[in-house]
């Protein structure tokens, strides 16, 4: 406790139309705390900070608290900031209602490709009636890059739909109904098998630009890329070139190097690219607030807290 009257003070930074909703939800969940909206000139003491898309201007305030809670699973906004002191725990959201949304999006994308819907959309525009042979599901391998909280849920959902699932992570993992790979060699072994590959990796120095001409060229002819994680994982001009060359079948993209996607970006009108505006896993107020409030209470009691970011790994 840092305030003179002994009460817990929490700094909340949320820019956007829902700011009032977040403030009220935290005030209800943590009635013992004073929730203070961030203002640039407030240099008073806080116990915790809760932030959504922080920028370097927040760094000084965040450096003075015991723990920073990020209202998202990815902590890449912090990559461009002066680093937080090691004594400040950086905590991310774990699932909090996002895993189910990610699984819905991935299932839609995979079923869409497997059942030839992009082909039928083209045929409808051309007024052609051309039923395709059913693809063999037992050889329709789907790759899930990233086997964390979200990737594991996506992998389980796709396995439940009957697809053979291959998964890739940094360290070796054993997951039921998923054939797992790890490390650079593992990626090169996995990609040539995947009819659809789904990115669910964090954006770190090790994953930036990972999906480039070299790696995407390992996919089989006509494969699809689905990116639900971060735009920076993909070298966007390489993707466009591989689609234009007919090497890849298509891409379903929820995230981009620059967001919102610039008006003149080639993705907007590319016939083999489908885009959504960073909505595959939205942060939901109630589950996110309940999770953060629970972690603050655990921290106050000296209990262990999950979701603490490893500063070396950067996720
Ligand atoms: P997580 O639990 O931290 O899992 C990350 C996974 O990626 C782990 O399996 C990890 O491997 C793997 N990984 C990390 N670096 C790697 C590398 N260099 N090589 C191979 N594998 C690597 O994260 P999460 O909660 O599942 O979230 C994943 C990402 O989804 C977030 O970071 C965020 O960027 C994105 N996201 C997007 C949206 C959206 O709306 N589009 C919403 C939420 C999250 P290990 O298992 O070996 O650690």
Boltz pocket constraint, residues with backbone or C-beta under 6 A from the ligand:
constraints:
  - pocket:
      binder: B
      contacts: [[A, 72], [A, 73], [A, 74], [A, 75], [A, 93], [A, 94], [A, 95], [A, 98], [A, 145], [A, 146], [A, 147], [A, 148], [A, 149], [A, 150], [A, 151], [A, 168], [A, 169], [A, 170], [A, 171], [A, 172], [A, 173], [A, 183], [A, 200], [A, 201], [A, 202], [A, 203], [A, 204], [A, 206], [A, 207], [A, 228], [A, 229], [A, 230], [A, 254], [A, 255], [A, 278], [A, 279], [A, 280], [A, 281], [A, 282], [A, 315]]
      max_distance: 6.0
